[in-house]
Amino acid sequence: ISFIECTRGERSKINLDRCIKTAVSAMKQSKQWWLPQINDIISFKKMLEITEADALKLMAWCETDKQESVHKYLKNSAHQNLIFLIGPEGDFTENEVHQAQEKGFIPVSLGTGILRTETAALYVCALSKN
């Protein structure tokens, strides 16, 4: 899990220690002994630069109804690695979506409702773990 600084984002810093402690606490409470790697915040541009070429690259984008469901891509993927971008509270800008598409990211839908950033991240983690 990597935090990205986007145009419409409200934060430029995070408390990484607090995030890790919260994740460990949730892991213990749920008796799920898998702790995801949690990375510090980086710029959107930097995130696009460091993505793996052979990974399945998806991004949730609320501002269009033309994208397909995330389920289609996760079910039919032969990729071992998944990189999934989730936008800030105000979603990605069209420019950020265009930049991501140039790097191979596919805009997808997480469903008909609009999820909070935190909820969307948990939803994707649960889907990709199955």
N, CA, C and O atoms as CSV, one atom per row, in Angstrom:
chain,resi,resn,atom,element,x,y,z
A,1,ILE,N,N,0.861,-1.154,0.000
A,1,ILE,CA,C,0.000,0.000,0.000
A,1,ILE,C,C,0.906,1.215,0.000
A,1,ILE,O,O,1.729,1.398,0.897
A,2,SER,N,N,0.742,2.041,-1.021
A,2,SER,CA,C,1.525,3.270,-1.133
A,2,SER,C,C,0.565,4.442,-1.217
A,2,SER,O,O,-0.416,4.394,-1.960
A,3,PHE,N,N,0.836,5.465,-0.479
A,3,PHE,CA,C,0.025,6.669,-0.526
A,3,PHE,C,C,0.568,7.560,-1.629
A,3,PHE,O,O,1.779,7.740,-1.756
A,4,ILE,N,N,-0.348,8.123,-2.438
A,4,ILE,CA,C,0.088,8.977,-3.535
A,4,ILE,C,C,-0.491,10.384,-3.366
A,4,ILE,O,O,-1.641,10.566,-2.968
A,5,GLU,N,N,0.341,11.354,-3.680
A,5,GLU,CA,C,-0.062,12.746,-3.596
A,5,GLU,C,C,-0.607,13.167,-4.956
A,5,GLU,O,O,0.125,13.213,-5.945
A,6,CYS,N,N,-1.900,13.472,-4.992
A,6,CYS,CA,C,-2.579,13.821,-6.239
A,6,CYS,C,C,-3.002,15.290,-6.225
A,6,CYS,O,O,-2.971,15.954,-5.188
A,7,THR,N,N,-3.391,15.771,-7.386
A,7,THR,CA,C,-3.800,17.164,-7.528
A,7,THR,C,C,-4.932,17.526,-6.570
A,7,THR,O,O,-4.888,18.569,-5.919
A,8,ARG,N,N,-5.947,16.664,-6.484
A,8,ARG,CA,C,-7.107,16.949,-5.645
A,8,ARG,C,C,-6.974,16.397,-4.221
A,8,ARG,O,O,-7.912,16.489,-3.429
A,9,GLY,N,N,-5.848,15.844,-3.908
A,9,GLY,CA,C,-5.647,15.275,-2.578
A,9,GLY,C,C,-5.591,16.347,-1.510
A,9,GLY,O,O,-5.248,17.498,-1.781
A,10,GLU,N,N,-5.929,15.958,-0.300
A,10,GLU,CA,C,-5.936,16.903,0.815
A,10,GLU,C,C,-4.720,16.765,1.719
A,10,GLU,O,O,-4.537,17.570,2.632
A,11,ARG,N,N,-3.887,15.757,1.479
A,11,ARG,CA,C,-2.734,15.529,2.353
A,11,ARG,C,C,-1.442,15.481,1.545
A,11,ARG,O,O,-1.402,14.995,0.415
A,12,SER,N,N,-0.403,15.994,2.158
A,12,SER,CA,C,0.926,15.884,1.558
A,12,SER,C,C,1.863,15.098,2.472
A,12,SER,O,O,2.998,14.795,2.103
A,13,LYS,N,N,1.365,14.765,3.689
A,13,LYS,CA,C,2.129,13.945,4.630
A,13,LYS,C,C,1.174,12.970,5.300
A,13,LYS,O,O,-0.018,13.240,5.443
A,14,ILE,N,N,1.723,11.828,5.710
A,14,ILE,CA,C,0.951,10.857,6.487
A,14,ILE,C,C,1.796,10.418,7.683
A,14,ILE,O,O,3.017,10.576,7.683
A,15,ASN,N,N,1.147,9.879,8.677
A,15,ASN,CA,C,1.834,9.329,9.828
A,15,ASN,C,C,2.005,7.830,9.562
A,15,ASN,O,O,1.125,7.033,9.891
A,16,LEU,N,N,3.125,7.456,8.975
A,16,LEU,CA,C,3.367,6.077,8.566
A,16,LEU,C,C,3.347,5.117,9.749
A,16,LEU,O,O,2.798,4.020,9.642
A,17,ASP,N,N,3.933,5.511,10.870
A,17,ASP,CA,C,3.930,4.643,12.055
A,17,ASP,C,C,2.504,4.347,12.510
A,17,ASP,O,O,2.187,3.208,12.854
A,18,ARG,N,N,1.657,5.348,12.514
A,18,ARG,CA,C,0.261,5.159,12.918
A,18,ARG,C,C,-0.458,4.212,11.952
A,18,ARG,O,O,-1.228,3.353,12.381
A,19,CYS,N,N,-0.208,4.369,10.655
A,19,CYS,CA,C,-0.829,3.483,9.662
A,19,CYS,C,C,-0.424,2.028,9.889
A,19,CYS,O,O,-1.264,1.130,9.820
A,20,ILE,N,N,0.842,1.796,10.153
A,20,ILE,CA,C,1.331,0.438,10.378
A,20,ILE,C,C,0.736,-0.133,11.661
A,20,ILE,O,O,0.316,-1.290,11.685
A,21,LYS,N,N,0.693,0.666,12.731
A,21,LYS,CA,C,0.098,0.195,13.992
A,21,LYS,C,C,-1.377,-0.157,13.801
A,21,LYS,O,O,-1.842,-1.163,14.337
A,22,THR,N,N,-2.108,0.645,13.057
A,22,THR,CA,C,-3.521,0.371,12.792
A,22,THR,C,C,-3.670,-0.923,12.007
A,22,THR,O,O,-4.549,-1.733,12.303
A,23,ALA,N,N,-2.817,-1.121,11.010
A,23,ALA,CA,C,-2.879,-2.338,10.201
A,23,ALA,C,C,-2.559,-3.574,11.032
A,23,ALA,O,O,-3.221,-4.603,10.895
A,24,VAL,N,N,-1.560,-3.481,11.886
A,24,VAL,CA,C,-1.201,-4.611,12.757
A,24,VAL,C,C,-2.351,-4.921,13.713
A,24,VAL,O,O,-2.679,-6.087,13.934
A,25,SER,N,N,-2.952,-3.902,14.269
A,25,SER,CA,C,-4.080,-4.100,15.173
A,25,SER,C,C,-5.249,-4.778,14.461
A,25,SER,O,O,-5.863,-5.696,15.005
A,26,ALA,N,N,-5.553,-4.329,13.256
A,26,ALA,CA,C,-6.638,-4.937,12.479
A,26,ALA,C,C,-6.302,-6.377,12.110
A,26,ALA,O,O,-7.175,-7.245,12.122
A,27,MET,N,N,-5.051,-6.629,11.786
A,27,MET,CA,C,-4.610,-7.976,11.444
A,27,MET,C,C,-4.790,-8.918,12.637
A,27,MET,O,O,-5.287,-10.033,12.481
A,28,LYS,N,N,-4.390,-8.473,13.809
A,28,LYS,CA,C,-4.536,-9.301,15.012
A,28,LYS,C,C,-6.001,-9.539,15.351
A,28,LYS,O,O,-6.390,-10.660,15.678
A,29,GLN,N,N,-6.813,-8.489,15.274
A,29,GLN,CA,C,-8.224,-8.600,15.616
A,29,GLN,C,C,-8.952,-9.576,14.693
A,29,GLN,O,O,-9.801,-10.348,15.141
A,30,SER,N,N,-8.619,-9.537,13.411
A,30,SER,CA,C,-9.315,-10.387,12.440
A,30,SER,C,C,-8.693,-11.775,12.309
A,30,SER,O,O,-9.227,-12.642,11.617
A,31,LYS,N,N,-7.558,-11.977,12.981
A,31,LYS,CA,C,-6.817,-13.237,12.903
A,31,LYS,C,C,-6.448,-13.591,11.462
A,31,LYS,O,O,-6.425,-14.759,11.071
A,32,GLN,N,N,-6.166,-12.563,10.703
A,32,GLN,CA,C,-5.652,-12.716,9.343
A,32,GLN,C,C,-4.170,-12.371,9.414
A,32,GLN,O,O,-3.819,-11.204,9.583
A,33,TRP,N,N,-3.326,-13.332,9.293
A,33,TRP,CA,C,-1.901,-13.137,9.551
A,33,TRP,C,C,-1.152,-12.716,8.307
A,33,TRP,O,O,-0.103,-13.274,7.985
A,34,TRP,N,N,-1.679,-11.749,7.621
A,34,TRP,CA,C,-1.034,-11.197,6.433
A,34,TRP,C,C,-1.021,-9.684,6.570
A,34,TRP,O,O,-2.076,-9.049,6.554
A,35,LEU,N,N,0.147,-9.111,6.703
A,35,LEU,CA,C,0.297,-7.665,6.828
A,35,LEU,C,C,0.838,-7.123,5.514
A,35,LEU,O,O,1.949,-7.468,5.111
A,36,PRO,N,N,0.062,-6.279,4.843
A,36,PRO,CA,C,0.565,-5.719,3.593
A,36,PRO,C,C,1.707,-4.741,3.862
A,36,PRO,O,O,1.782,-4.137,4.932
A,37,GLN,N,N,2.575,-4.595,2.897
A,37,GLN,CA,C,3.644,-3.604,3.020
A,37,GLN,C,C,3.004,-2.226,2.879
A,37,GLN,O,O,2.204,-2.004,1.969
A,38,ILE,N,N,3.344,-1.318,3.757
A,38,ILE,CA,C,2.798,0.032,3.726
A,38,ILE,C,C,3.957,1.001,3.520
A,38,ILE,O,O,4.905,1.040,4.305
A,39,ASN,N,N,3.860,1.776,2.450
A,39,ASN,CA,C,4.923,2.711,2.071
A,39,ASN,C,C,4.506,4.151,2.336
A,39,ASN,O,O,3.316,4.452,2.424
A,40,ASP,N,N,5.472,5.025,2.461
A,40,ASP,CA,C,5.223,6.440,2.687
A,40,ASP,C,C,4.635,7.090,1.427
A,40,ASP,O,O,4.613,6.480,0.359
A,41,ILE,N,N,4.172,8.304,1.563
A,41,ILE,CA,C,3.544,9.028,0.458
A,41,ILE,C,C,4.591,9.444,-0.585
A,41,ILE,O,O,5.696,9.872,-0.252
A,42,ILE,N,N,4.198,9.302,-1.866
A,42,ILE,CA,C,5.045,9.755,-2.968
A,42,ILE,C,C,4.164,10.490,-3.976
A,42,ILE,O,O,2.939,10.379,-3.936
A,43,SER,N,N,4.782,11.227,-4.860
A,43,SER,CA,C,4.013,11.983,-5.849
A,43,SER,C,C,3.376,11.035,-6.872
A,43,SER,O,O,3.861,9.926,-7.095
A,44,PHE,N,N,2.298,11.486,-7.478
A,44,PHE,CA,C,1.618,10.698,-8.513
A,44,PHE,C,C,2.583,10.393,-9.659
A,44,PHE,O,O,2.624,9.270,-10.161
A,45,LYS,N,N,3.343,11.381,-10.060
A,45,LYS,CA,C,4.314,11.200,-11.153
A,45,LYS,C,C,5.343,10.129,-10.802
A,45,LYS,O,O,5.659,9.276,-11.632
A,46,LYS,N,N,5.865,10.170,-9.581
A,46,LYS,CA,C,6.849,9.180,-9.131
A,46,LYS,C,C,6.242,7.779,-9.122
A,46,LYS,O,O,6.904,6.816,-9.510
A,47,MET,N,N,4.983,7.657,-8.680
A,47,MET,CA,C,4.302,6.360,-8.663
A,47,MET,C,C,4.254,5.771,-10.074
A,47,MET,O,O,4.518,4.584,-10.268
A,48,LEU,N,N,3.920,6.597,-11.039
A,48,LEU,CA,C,3.852,6.109,-12.411
A,48,LEU,C,C,5.223,5.675,-12.935
A,48,LEU,O,O,5.316,4.746,-13.736
A,49,GLU,N,N,6.269,6.338,-12.488
A,49,GLU,CA,C,7.628,6.017,-12.930
A,49,GLU,C,C,8.136,4.693,-12.380
A,49,GLU,O,O,8.922,4.015,-13.042
A,50,ILE,N,N,7.705,4.313,-11.184
A,50,ILE,CA,C,8.275,3.125,-10.541
A,50,ILE,C,C,7.415,1.869,-10.687
A,50,ILE,O,O,7.755,0.827,-10.127
A,51,THR,N,N,6.314,1.948,-11.426
A,51,THR,CA,C,5.447,0.776,-11.556
A,51,THR,C,C,6.109,-0.304,-12.403
A,51,THR,O,O,6.845,-0.020,-13.348
A,52,GLU,N,N,5.826,-1.544,-12.039
A,52,GLU,CA,C,6.401,-2.694,-12.737
A,52,GLU,C,C,5.748,-2.864,-14.107
A,52,GLU,O,O,4.531,-2.739,-14.249
A,53,ALA,N,N,6.566,-3.148,-15.098
A,53,ALA,CA,C,6.052,-3.287,-16.465
A,53,ALA,C,C,5.145,-4.501,-16.617
A,53,ALA,O,O,4.176,-4.451,-17.375
A,54,ASP,N,N,5.439,-5.588,-15.913
A,54,ASP,CA,C,4.685,-6.831,-16.111
A,54,ASP,C,C,3.469,-6.976,-15.195
A,54,ASP,O,O,2.822,-8.023,-15.197
A,55,ALA,N,N,3.154,-5.959,-14.423
A,55,ALA,CA,C,2.022,-6.023,-13.495
A,55,ALA,C,C,0.720,-5.666,-14.205
A,55,ALA,O,O,0.723,-4.963,-15.215
A,56,LEU,N,N,-0.382,-6.154,-13.669
A,56,LEU,CA,C,-1.700,-5.705,-14.094
A,56,LEU,C,C,-1.902,-4.342,-13.446
A,56,LEU,O,O,-1.829,-4.217,-12.224
A,57,LYS,N,N,-2.158,-3.313,-14.265
A,57,LYS,CA,C,-2.257,-1.938,-13.777
A,57,LYS,C,C,-3.692,-1.443,-13.940
A,57,LYS,O,O,-4.172,-1.240,-15.055
A,58,LEU,N,N,-4.364,-1.255,-12.808
A,58,LEU,CA,C,-5.742,-0.792,-12.819
A,58,LEU,C,C,-5.868,0.467,-11.975
A,58,LEU,O,O,-5.071,0.701,-11.067
A,59,MET,N,N,-6.871,1.269,-12.283
A,59,MET,CA,C,-7.141,2.449,-11.470
A,59,MET,C,C,-8.636,2.677,-11.379
A,59,MET,O,O,-9.347,2.633,-12.383
A,60,ALA,N,N,-9.109,2.922,-10.160
A,60,ALA,CA,C,-10.517,3.253,-9.956
A,60,ALA,C,C,-10.712,4.705,-10.360
A,60,ALA,O,O,-9.945,5.584,-9.968
A,61,TRP,N,N,-11.767,4.941,-11.162
A,61,TRP,CA,C,-12.058,6.307,-11.589
A,61,TRP,C,C,-13.557,6.494,-11.600
A,61,TRP,O,O,-14.265,5.778,-12.309
A,62,CYS,N,N,-14.046,7.425,-10.841
A,62,CYS,CA,C,-15.495,7.630,-10.667
A,62,CYS,C,C,-16.125,8.493,-11.752
A,62,CYS,O,O,-17.341,8.440,-11.941
A,63,GLU,N,N,-15.349,9.272,-12.458
A,63,GLU,CA,C,-15.926,10.312,-13.305
A,63,GLU,C,C,-16.387,9.856,-14.686
A,63,GLU,O,O,-16.758,10.695,-15.506
A,64,THR,N,N,-16.374,8.600,-14.958
A,64,THR,CA,C,-16.893,8.129,-16.231
A,64,THR,C,C,-17.585,6.795,-16.015
A,64,THR,O,O,-17.224,6.038,-15.113
A,65,ASP,N,N,-18.566,6.512,-16.832
A,65,ASP,CA,C,-19.261,5.229,-16.731
A,65,ASP,C,C,-18.852,4.290,-17.865
A,65,ASP,O,O,-19.492,3.259,-18.076
A,66,LYS,N,N,-17.802,4.635,-18.589
A,66,LYS,CA,C,-17.387,3.836,-19.735
A,66,LYS,C,C,-16.449,2.682,-19.374
A,66,LYS,O,O,-16.261,1.773,-20.183
A,67,GLN,N,N,-15.870,2.699,-18.201
A,67,GLN,CA,C,-14.930,1.652,-17.836
A,67,GLN,C,C,-15.665,0.391,-17.391
A,67,GLN,O,O,-16.832,0.434,-17.000
A,68,GLU,N,N,-14.966,-0.708,-17.460
A,68,GLU,CA,C,-15.551,-2.002,-17.084
A,68,GLU,C,C,-15.280,-2.287,-15.616
A,68,GLU,O,O,-14.484,-1.610,-14.965
A,69,SER,N,N,-15.958,-3.298,-15.119
A,69,SER,CA,C,-15.838,-3.676,-13.717
A,69,SER,C,C,-14.456,-4.241,-13.411
A,69,SER,O,O,-13.851,-4.918,-14.242
A,70,VAL,N,N,-13.971,-3.958,-12.221
A,70,VAL,CA,C,-12.697,-4.483,-11.757
A,70,VAL,C,C,-12.708,-6.014,-11.761
A,70,VAL,O,O,-11.670,-6.642,-11.968
A,71,HIS,N,N,-13.879,-6.611,-11.531
A,71,HIS,CA,C,-13.989,-8.072,-11.465
A,71,HIS,C,C,-13.539,-8.729,-12.762
A,71,HIS,O,O,-12.908,-9.786,-12.723
A,72,LYS,N,N,-13.841,-8.140,-13.889
A,72,LYS,CA,C,-13.453,-8.698,-15.190
A,72,LYS,C,C,-11.936,-8.846,-15.279
A,72,LYS,O,O,-11.430,-9.875,-15.728
A,73,TYR,N,N,-11.235,-7.837,-14.861
A,73,TYR,CA,C,-9.781,-7.850,-14.988
A,73,TYR,C,C,-9.117,-8.766,-13.971
A,73,TYR,O,O,-8.133,-9.435,-14.289
A,74,LEU,N,N,-9.641,-8.803,-12.765
A,74,LEU,CA,C,-9.040,-9.666,-11.746
A,74,LEU,C,C,-9.286,-11.140,-12.036
A,74,LEU,O,O,-8.417,-11.971,-11.774
A,75,LYS,N,N,-10.450,-11.477,-12.568
A,75,LYS,CA,C,-10.764,-12.880,-12.891
A,75,LYS,C,C,-9.926,-13.414,-14.037
A,75,LYS,O,O,-9.492,-14.566,-14.012
A,76,ASN,N,N,-9.697,-12.582,-15.042
A,76,ASN,CA,C,-9.064,-13.039,-16.280
A,76,ASN,C,C,-7.589,-12.698,-16.381
A,76,ASN,O,O,-7.009,-12.793,-17.463
A,77,SER,N,N,-6.979,-12.307,-15.290
A,77,SER,CA,C,-5.584,-11.882,-15.332
A,77,SER,C,C,-4.625,-13.044,-15.105
A,77,SER,O,O,-4.808,-13.867,-14.208
A,78,ALA,N,N,-3.603,-13.084,-15.943
A,78,ALA,CA,C,-2.530,-14.059,-15.767
A,78,ALA,C,C,-1.342,-13.413,-15.039
A,78,ALA,O,O,-0.330,-14.070,-14.793
A,79,HIS,N,N,-1.468,-12.143,-14.701
A,79,HIS,CA,C,-0.389,-11.418,-14.025
A,79,HIS,C,C,-0.257,-11.877,-12.575
A,79,HIS,O,O,-1.243,-12.194,-11.911
A,80,GLN,N,N,0.971,-11.904,-12.113
A,80,GLN,CA,C,1.242,-12.240,-10.718
A,80,GLN,C,C,1.119,-11.022,-9.817
A,80,GLN,O,O,0.791,-11.150,-8.637
A,81,ASN,N,N,1.381,-9.846,-10.366
A,81,ASN,CA,C,1.388,-8.625,-9.565
A,81,ASN,C,C,0.277,-7.683,-10.011
A,81,ASN,O,O,-0.043,-7.593,-11.196
A,82,LEU,N,N,-0.300,-6.988,-9.049
A,82,LEU,CA,C,-1.359,-6.028,-9.301
A,82,LEU,C,C,-0.947,-4.682,-8.723
A,82,LEU,O,O,-0.528,-4.590,-7.569
A,83,ILE,N,N,-1.069,-3.650,-9.531
A,83,ILE,CA,C,-0.884,-2.277,-9.055
A,83,ILE,C,C,-2.224,-1.598,-9.276
A,83,ILE,O,O,-2.715,-1.519,-10.403
A,84,PHE,N,N,-2.810,-1.112,-8.195
A,84,PHE,CA,C,-4.155,-0.539,-8.269
A,84,PHE,C,C,-4.129,0.862,-7.691
A,84,PHE,O,O,-3.811,1.052,-6.517
A,85,LEU,N,N,-4.462,1.839,-8.512
A,85,LEU,CA,C,-4.494,3.224,-8.061
A,85,LEU,C,C,-5.898,3.601,-7.607
A,85,LEU,O,O,-6.878,3.349,-8.308
A,86,ILE,N,N,-5.983,4.202,-6.440
A,86,ILE,CA,C,-7.248,4.709,-5.906
A,86,ILE,C,C,-7.036,6.187,-5.639
A,86,ILE,O,O,-6.083,6.585,-4.968
A,87,GLY,N,N,-7.933,6.983,-6.169
A,87,GLY,CA,C,-7.780,8.427,-6.087
A,87,GLY,C,C,-8.104,9.009,-4.732
A,87,GLY,O,O,-8.602,8.321,-3.842
A,88,PRO,N,N,-7.812,10.289,-4.591
A,88,PRO,CA,C,-8.109,10.997,-3.343
A,88,PRO,C,C,-9.608,11.281,-3.229
A,88,PRO,O,O,-10.403,10.867,-4.072
A,89,GLU,N,N,-9.964,11.983,-2.187
A,89,GLU,CA,C,-11.362,12.300,-1.918
A,89,GLU,C,C,-12.060,12.933,-3.122
A,89,GLU,O,O,-13.239,12.662,-3.352
A,90,GLY,N,N,-11.379,13.749,-3.877
A,90,GLY,CA,C,-11.961,14.412,-5.044
A,90,GLY,C,C,-11.744,13.671,-6.345
A,90,GLY,O,O,-12.034,14.212,-7.412
A,91,ASP,N,N,-11.246,12.456,-6.291
A,91,ASP,CA,C,-10.955,11.594,-7.442
A,91,ASP,C,C,-9.762,12.127,-8.245
A,91,ASP,O,O,-9.262,13.224,-7.993
A,92,PHE,N,N,-9.330,11.336,-9.201
A,92,PHE,CA,C,-8.250,11.742,-10.097
A,92,PHE,C,C,-8.741,12.827,-11.047
A,92,PHE,O,O,-9.927,12.883,-11.371
A,93,THR,N,N,-7.841,13.676,-11.486
A,93,THR,CA,C,-8.172,14.630,-12.536
A,93,THR,C,C,-8.090,13.902,-13.879
A,93,THR,O,O,-7.484,12.836,-13.977
A,94,GLU,N,N,-8.701,14.481,-14.905
A,94,GLU,CA,C,-8.612,13.872,-16.239
A,94,GLU,C,C,-7.160,13.792,-16.693
A,94,GLU,O,O,-6.775,12.835,-17.365
A,95,ASN,N,N,-6.353,14.783,-16.336
A,95,ASN,CA,C,-4.937,14.770,-16.700
A,95,ASN,C,C,-4.209,13.599,-16.033
A,95,ASN,O,O,-3.394,12.935,-16.673
A,96,GLU,N,N,-4.495,13.344,-14.764
A,96,GLU,CA,C,-3.865,12.216,-14.062
A,96,GLU,C,C,-4.289,10.887,-14.688
A,96,GLU,O,O,-3.469,9.980,-14.830
A,97,VAL,N,N,-5.554,10.770,-15.060
A,97,VAL,CA,C,-6.026,9.548,-15.709
A,97,VAL,C,C,-5.310,9.360,-17.037
A,97,VAL,O,O,-4.887,8.251,-17.364
A,98,HIS,N,N,-5.173,10.427,-17.796
A,98,HIS,CA,C,-4.477,10.345,-19.090
A,98,HIS,C,C,-3.016,9.928,-18.892
A,98,HIS,O,O,-2.514,9.076,-19.625
A,99,GLN,N,N,-2.335,10.517,-17.914
A,99,GLN,CA,C,-0.941,10.157,-17.635
A,99,GLN,C,C,-0.826,8.679,-17.260
A,99,GLN,O,O,0.085,7.986,-17.711
A,100,ALA,N,N,-1.751,8.209,-16.438
A,100,ALA,CA,C,-1.735,6.808,-16.007
A,100,ALA,C,C,-1.997,5.875,-17.189
A,100,ALA,O,O,-1.350,4.835,-17.313
A,101,GLN,N,N,-2.931,6.237,-18.049
A,101,GLN,CA,C,-3.220,5.413,-19.223
A,101,GLN,C,C,-2.004,5.315,-20.133
A,101,GLN,O,O,-1.761,4.265,-20.729
A,102,GLU,N,N,-1.249,6.378,-20.246
A,102,GLU,CA,C,-0.013,6.346,-21.042
A,102,GLU,C,C,0.993,5.348,-20.474
A,102,GLU,O,O,1.831,4.826,-21.209
A,103,LYS,N,N,0.913,5.081,-19.168
A,103,LYS,CA,C,1.816,4.121,-18.513
A,103,LYS,C,C,1.187,2.723,-18.418
A,103,LYS,O,O,1.734,1.839,-17.760
A,104,GLY,N,N,0.028,2.528,-19.082
A,104,GLY,CA,C,-0.566,1.199,-19.141
A,104,GLY,C,C,-1.664,0.920,-18.135
A,104,GLY,O,O,-2.125,-0.217,-18.036
A,105,PHE,N,N,-2.099,1.926,-17.382
A,105,PHE,CA,C,-3.181,1.726,-16.425
A,105,PHE,C,C,-4.532,1.725,-17.130
A,105,PHE,O,O,-4.751,2.473,-18.083
A,106,ILE,N,N,-5.428,0.879,-16.649
A,106,ILE,CA,C,-6.767,0.748,-17.216
A,106,ILE,C,C,-7.763,1.278,-16.186
A,106,ILE,O,O,-7.810,0.767,-15.067
A,107,PRO,N,N,-8.564,2.298,-16.538
A,107,PRO,CA,C,-9.602,2.769,-15.615
A,107,PRO,C,C,-10.683,1.704,-15.451
A,107,PRO,O,O,-11.159,1.142,-16.438
A,108,VAL,N,N,-11.070,1.427,-14.210
A,108,VAL,CA,C,-12.099,0.427,-13.922
A,108,VAL,C,C,-13.103,0.990,-12.924
A,108,VAL,O,O,-12.863,2.002,-12.265
A,109,SER,N,N,-14.220,0.308,-12.839
A,109,SER,CA,C,-15.274,0.663,-11.906
A,109,SER,C,C,-15.247,-0.288,-10.709
A,109,SER,O,O,-14.990,-1.482,-10.859
A,110,LEU,N,N,-15.514,0.253,-9.526
A,110,LEU,CA,C,-15.649,-0.577,-8.331
A,110,LEU,C,C,-17.119,-0.835,-8.005
A,110,LEU,O,O,-17.434,-1.402,-6.959
A,111,GLY,N,N,-18.009,-0.422,-8.891
A,111,GLY,CA,C,-19.441,-0.639,-8.685
A,111,GLY,C,C,-20.221,0.643,-8.875
A,111,GLY,O,O,-19.669,1.663,-9.288
A,112,THR,N,N,-21.500,0.587,-8.574
A,112,THR,CA,C,-22.367,1.737,-8.825
A,112,THR,C,C,-22.254,2.818,-7.755
A,112,THR,O,O,-22.535,3.983,-8.037
A,113,GLY,N,N,-21.857,2.471,-6.557
A,113,GLY,CA,C,-21.708,3.453,-5.486
A,113,GLY,C,C,-20.340,4.106,-5.523
A,113,GLY,O,O,-19.423,3.618,-6.183
A,114,ILE,N,N,-20.212,5.202,-4.815
A,114,ILE,CA,C,-18.915,5.871,-4.682
A,114,ILE,C,C,-18.387,5.555,-3.289
A,114,ILE,O,O,-19.028,5.867,-2.285
A,115,LEU,N,N,-17.222,4.936,-3.240
A,115,LEU,CA,C,-16.619,4.525,-1.971
A,115,LEU,C,C,-15.657,5.590,-1.463
A,115,LEU,O,O,-15.059,6.325,-2.249
A,116,ARG,N,N,-15.515,5.667,-0.161
A,116,ARG,CA,C,-14.462,6.490,0.417
A,116,ARG,C,C,-13.115,5.891,0.015
A,116,ARG,O,O,-13.029,4.702,-0.292
A,117,THR,N,N,-12.086,6.697,0.017
A,117,THR,CA,C,-10.757,6.224,-0.377
A,117,THR,C,C,-10.337,5.013,0.447
A,117,THR,O,O,-9.842,4.029,-0.103
A,118,GLU,N,N,-10.532,5.079,1.767
A,118,GLU,CA,C,-10.125,3.980,2.643
A,118,GLU,C,C,-10.925,2.714,2.356
A,118,GLU,O,O,-10.372,1.614,2.346
A,119,THR,N,N,-12.215,2.868,2.126
A,119,THR,CA,C,-13.080,1.723,1.849
A,119,THR,C,C,-12.716,1.089,0.516
A,119,THR,O,O,-12.687,-0.135,0.392
A,120,ALA,N,N,-12.442,1.915,-0.474
A,120,ALA,CA,C,-12.045,1.397,-1.785
A,120,ALA,C,C,-10.761,0.589,-1.684
A,120,ALA,O,O,-10.633,-0.456,-2.322
A,121,ALA,N,N,-9.814,1.062,-0.891
A,121,ALA,CA,C,-8.549,0.339,-0.729
A,121,ALA,C,C,-8.769,-1.017,-0.082
A,121,ALA,O,O,-8.199,-2.017,-0.519
A,122,LEU,N,N,-9.595,-1.057,0.958
A,122,LEU,CA,C,-9.885,-2.332,1.615
A,122,LEU,C,C,-10.639,-3.277,0.677
A,122,LEU,O,O,-10.379,-4.480,0.658
A,123,TYR,N,N,-11.549,-2.739,-0.081
A,123,TYR,CA,C,-12.314,-3.530,-1.049
A,123,TYR,C,C,-11.389,-4.191,-2.068
A,123,TYR,O,O,-11.517,-5.382,-2.354
A,124,VAL,N,N,-10.466,-3.416,-2.608
A,124,VAL,CA,C,-9.530,-3.954,-3.602
A,124,VAL,C,C,-8.592,-4.983,-2.976
A,124,VAL,O,O,-8.295,-6.005,-3.594
A,125,CYS,N,N,-8.126,-4.722,-1.760
A,125,CYS,CA,C,-7.263,-5.706,-1.070
A,125,CYS,C,C,-8.005,-7.020,-0.880
A,125,CYS,O,O,-7.437,-8.091,-1.094
A,126,ALA,N,N,-9.252,-6.948,-0.483
A,126,ALA,CA,C,-10.047,-8.169,-0.273
A,126,ALA,C,C,-10.269,-8.889,-1.599
A,126,ALA,O,O,-10.170,-10.115,-1.647
A,127,LEU,N,N,-10.562,-8.177,-2.658
A,127,LEU,CA,C,-10.775,-8.807,-3.964
A,127,LEU,C,C,-9.502,-9.474,-4.473
A,127,LEU,O,O,-9.550,-10.594,-4.981
A,128,SER,N,N,-8.384,-8.806,-4.343
A,128,SER,CA,C,-7.137,-9.328,-4.902
A,128,SER,C,C,-6.566,-10.467,-4.069
A,128,SER,O,O,-5.743,-11.238,-4.562
A,129,LYS,N,N,-6.986,-10.582,-2.824
A,129,LYS,CA,C,-6.488,-11.657,-1.955
A,129,LYS,C,C,-7.143,-12.993,-2.286
A,129,LYS,O,O,-6.567,-14.047,-2.015
A,130,ASN,N,N,-8.349,-12.962,-2.874
A,130,ASN,CA,C,-9.085,-14.195,-3.198
A,130,ASN,C,C,-8.548,-14.879,-4.423
A,130,ASN,O,O,-9.060,-15.925,-4.820
